[in-house]
């Protein structure tokens, strides 16, 4: 019996071999490039010919005037995205759960889920037209109430809210489906017992629905802590401009400009490595919190 069981086990383990090869080729081998952060990197000399300068690039990064502002922008944008991305899907899921007709429920789910499949390149073009101060439908609607045109993507104080709202619009449909799936796991007998006790819809939502959703809410909230330094490169890169760098420039776009536009490869790598180390610490902490509060574990 032992000999028969070993053959299918090896076959199953071999199935992960292509995935491991891909991870080694595209995730681990490129990590050799992190050495650029400790070098005065010159492309013509390569990794092995450039001079080693230790932590000079890191010291220079933290003395640059833009670094603190970029880190602050990244954290603020990411935190607001996390908060809005948590609250809005829960509210929509609760409202959808009250829709009795399954036909209308599925139509609404499909409509709010569609933006999730569109890239930020396509959505940025739509947003630029919709939020245009001269021809955008949003400003035309605001003009009905006598409000002057707002340059949402060209004004520093309006750029962050525009990022948060557009990110929620793109992703809340996907999160809503996750919460709707969590609602199906709640025992219907609890609602029947609550009705017999005279509890209305609001009391049922407060005492049964929300506690039933609590484990998945805690799990998604704690896991999202690991992305606090990921404010969304694709979105910001396609929507921002130099006039909103003050409030919209994040670590990823900063690294892009330093490395690929200003050719400061060593400094750009140092910034990226700093972000990776902090993100690793946050992801580890969020995993521990998810295990403690939601009993979630991978290993």
Buried (B, 14 or more C-beta within 10 A) or exposed (E): EEEEEEEEEEEEEEEEEEEEEEEEEEEEEEEEBEBBBBBBBEEEEEEEEBEEBEEBBBEBBEEBEBBEBBBEBBBBBBBBBBBBBBEBBBEBBBEBBEBEEEEEBEEBBEEBBEBEEEEBEEBBEEBBEBBBBEEBEBBEEBEEEEEEBBBBBBBEEBBBEBBBBBBBBBBBBBBBBBBBEBBEEBEEEBBEEBEEEEBEEEEBBEEBBEEBBEBBBBBBBBBBBBBBBBBBBEBBBBBBEEEBBEBBBBBBBBBBBBBEEEEBBBBBBBBBBBBEEBBEEBBEEBBEBBBEBBEBEEE
